[in-house]
Amino acid sequence: MLHVQIVLYDGFDLLDAVAPYEVFCAAALYARGAVSVELVAVEGKRSVPSGTSGVALAAAGKLNPERGGIVLIPGASGELAGDGPDTVPAILGRTAETALPALVGRALEREDAVIATVCGGSLVLAMGGLLAGRHAVTNRLGMGLLEATGVIAVPARVVDDGNLVSGGGVTSGLDVALYLLERELGPRIAFEVEQLFEFERRGTVWKAAGLAPAPDPATIPDEAEQSGAAAAAGDRGGVQPSIFAGEWEAIVATPVGKLPVKLSIWTEGGGIAGKATQGDETVAFVDPVLHRDKLVWSMRVTKPMRLQLKFEVTADGDRLTGVAKAGILPASKVSGTRISRSVATDGRKP
């Protein structure tokens, strides 16, 4: 028996959930009871509003990570622009803060379970810290954000990474479900469902298998381009590293909450270095450079979600202002106040 649990959460996308649900229901008819499918929620039995005009579906029970089979997480439906609570990034961020990632994490540890995602479903798991280093795909608008969480983003219609199968845009839910039918039950059942729906799967399912393609020469920068890029990245425009040196109390205003961070910045070998402390966690700046009047660096944060953020800030006296960006998320405002011009670093590197 192949058990399928499709997880609903507030703001889910209707088609992401309903299309796979219908595929698996049809498979149950052709497979003579060898497939069962149910709509579930983290909280248990309840009416769950979608992000499509609030249309709700009924979750019949609670997500059970110990059941095995397939656990499918749909994406979200909402506003694409702005930084309000009804935007897709905000909905996904709130969902990543629920118990869903922890429950799915338990399912991922089982040998008899497969985690499937459609559209932004992979982003929910990635922001919950489950997919770092894994191959996955999401809606094309979210690929940058997926990469910012440490995922190896693959621009395919469906990506098979073993016990993780992910689909791209909204309609890829049909492709994901049909592919899983073929993988788990064989091609004949999948073919019959395709015939019933008058739908054929699109594209090649990507796997990390077979011969690796050689890199496209057009994508490899020549030495002149590399030198020019390095010069541009290191162009200080007369700005001295010392104007950023010191201890800063900063706030990063993200779409899903304000993040207080202590920044420690110092000069090192004619360049600049730094670290950031959030609660009991300290991380080093990645590739900090002075570019014209800005200090630019990357940094991984874990709260309010797991992301690789790119920071660009300027300093005016003891005031720090700028932005932090990650994929499709709206740019987060960064503001800070210098509390000391000396840095107690205990060897300087965290």
N, C-alpha and C positions, 0 to 999 in steps of 0.2 A: 504494500500500500504506500503510495506516494502522498504524503500530507503536505498541503500548501497553506501557509498562513500569510494573508495580505494585511499589512499593518496600516491602520488608519490613525491619523493625528489631526488636530485642529489646523485647518488650512490646506489639507492635502489636495492634490489635483485629481479630479474625478476620473479623467480618462486614464491616467497613470495606474489607477487602481482597478477600474471597471474593465478595461480591455484585457489585462491578464486574467481577471476573475472569469470572464466569459470564456477565454481560451481553455482554462483548466476545467471549468464546468462542462464544456463540450468534450474535453478529453475523458472526463469521468463517464460519459455516455458510451464512447467508443471503446474504452478500456474496461468496461463492465465492472465498475466499482473499484478499479485499481488506483483511483485518484480521489482524494477528498480535498475540498477547498473551503476556507472560511475567512471571513473578515474579522479581524481582531484589533484590539487596542491595548496599550500599555496598562491602562486603568481597569480594563475588563469590559463587561457588557455595558454599552452606552450608545447614544446617538452622537455621531461625530460630524461636525460641520466641515464641509469642504471649503476651499478658497474660491470656488466658483459660485458666486451669488449666494453663498451660505447653504447650498443644497447639502443635505446630510445623508449619510449612510449609517446603518445600524451595525455596530460591532457586536458579534454574537458571543464573544468571550475575550479572555485575556491572553496576550501573547505568551506562549509557552516555549522558552528557549531549549527545553530539554526534550522536545517532541521529535526532533529530527525533521528530515524532509526539506522543504523550501520555505524560507522566510523572505517575503518580498516587501520592500519599502518604496512607496511611490514618492514623487517629488511634490512640490507645493505649487499652488496657484495664487497669484496675487499681483499687486502692482509691480511693474518692472523698473520704474524710475522713482527717485526720491529716497528719503531715509525714514519714512513713517513706519508704524507698526504693522501695516498691511502689505508691505513689500515682500517679495519672495525671499530676499536674504534675511529679513527680520523673522519671517515665519520659520525658515530653516534653522536659524540661530536659536530660536526659542525651543524648537523641537530637539536640537542637539543638547539642550540643557535638561531635558527630561530623562527618565530612566531608560528610554529607548536604546541609546548606544550601549549601555551596560548589559541590557538583556540580549541584544544582538551579539555583543562580544562573547557572551556565554555560548550562544549558538555557534559562533565561528570556531569555538574550541572543539566542537563535536565532529567526529569523522563522518557521521551520517547526515550532516546538515549542509545546505547550500544557501548562501545569502544572495539574493537578487535585488537589484535596484533599477528604478526607472527615473530618468531625468535627474531632478535634484535630490533623489533618494540617496545617491552616493555622496552628495555634499553633507547630508545630515550625519552620515557615519564618519565621513572624513573630518568634519568639524568636531565630532566626538572623539577623535583620536584613534580610530580603528583601522584606517586604511593607509597609513604612512608606509611608503615603499611598495605598495600594491599597484597593479595596473587597473585603471578604471576609466570610465567616461561619464559625462553628464551632458546636459544641454549645452550647445555651443557657447551660449552666453556665460556659462559658469566655468568654462575650462580653465581660465586663469585663476579663479578662486580655488578650484580643485588642486591645481599645481601648488598653490600657496599653502595648502595643508600638508604637503609632502607626498602627495600621490603622484605616480607616474601616469600622467594623463595621455590617453590614446584616442585620437579623433576618429574612432570607428563607430559604426552603428551599434554593434554589440561587442563587448570585451569579455573574454572568458579568462579569468585568473584563478582557475581551480575551483575552490569553494566560494568564490565571489564572481558573480556574473552581473555586469552592469549594462544599461542601455542609455542611449543619448537623449534625443528630444522626446517629446510627449508620446508620439505615435510609436516609438520604439518599444513600448510596452508589449505590443503584439509580437514583435520580433523576439524579444527576450523570452516571453512565455512559450512561443512555438519552438525556439531553440532548446529551451529546457526540456520540453516534451521529447524532442528528438534525442537529446543527450541522456535523459533519464529513462525513457520508455521505448525509444527506438523511432525510426523514421516513418513507419507506417501509420502510427497514431497521429503524429504531427502532420503528415500529408493529408489525412482525412479531415482534420480540423481546418487546415488551409483550404481544402475544397469547400467545406461548409461555409467558411467566412469569405470565400472568393478573394483571398489575400495571399500573396507570396512574400516570404521574407526577403528583405533587401540587404545587399552588401555581404561582404565576407566577415565572418565572426573572427575577431582578432585574438590570437593566442601567442604566448611567448614560446613558440615552437618552430622547428624547421630552420632553414637557412636565414640568417639575418641579412637584410639588404645592405648593400654598400651605401655610404653616405652620398647624398647628392652634391657634386662639386659646387653647384651654384649656391649652396647654403654654407660653404666653408669660406670664411673671410680670408683674404690674402694678407700678407705681412703689412702692407701699407694700410689696409683697413684696420687691422688690429692695433697698429701704432697710433692711428688717428683716434680710435675709440679710447685707447688708454690715455692719450693726451687730453681728450675731452673730459674723461672721468676725473682726471687729476687737475683740471684747470681751476686754480684757486681764485683767479681774478683779483689777486691782491689781498684776499682774506687770510688772516693769520689763524692758525689752529687755536691759539690761546684765547680767542674771543669766546670759544665754546667750552673751555676748560672749567671744571668745577663740579659741584654737586647740585643737581636740579630736582626739584619736586614738580612732577609733570602729571597732566591729565590727558588721556587719550579718549576722546568722546566717540565711541563706536556706535553703530546703529542698534546694538543690543545692550548698551550700558556703558557707563563711564569706568575707565580703567586707570586707577592711580598707580604711577610708576615713579621710582627714584632712578634718575640717570646719573651715572658717574662718567665723566669725560676727561681725558687727559692727553697730553702730547707725548708722542713716543717715536723716537728715531726720525724726527723731522716731520712725522705724519701725525695722525690722530687715532685714538682708540677709545673704547668705552664699554660699559656694561649697564644693564638695566636690572633693577630688583623689583619684583612684584610679590608681595607677601614674603614667603620663605624661599622663593625661587629667584636665582640670579643667572642671567644669560649674557654672553658677550655679544657685542655688535659684530655683524658679519660684513666684511668688506667696507668699512667706513672710509669715505673719501670727502674731500672738500671740492665742491663743484660750483664755481663762481662764488656767490655769496651764501651758499647752502652747505650744510652738513648732511650727507646722504649715507644711509646704511640700511641693512636688512636685519630682521630680528624675529625669532620665533616666540610667540606668546601662546599660553595655554588657557587663559581666561580673558573674556567670557567664552572663547572658543579657541580651538587649536588652529593657528594660522601663522604663515610666514608673512610678516608685514614689511613693507618698504617705507622708510621714514625719510622725509625731506624737511629740514627745519632751518630757520634763521635765528640769529641772536641779535637783540638790540639792547645793549647794556645787560641788565639782569633779567630780561624777559625773553622767553623762548616761544616761538610760534611756528606752525607748519602743519603738515598733513602726514597721515599714514595710510597706505593703500594696500589692498589685497583683492585682485581679480575684479569681479563685478560689484563687490561691496562698495557703497558710496565712500568716498574718502573721509577718513576720520580726522577731526581737528585735534591738533596737538598744541597744548599750551603749558608753559612752565615758568617757574621762578627759581633763580639761582640762590641757593642758601649758603654756599661756601665756594670760594675760589680754589681751595685745596681739596685733594681727593685722598681719603684714607682707603687705600686699595689692598693692603697686605700683599705686596708683591704685584699689585696693580691688576693682574689678570684674575678673573673670577674662577 
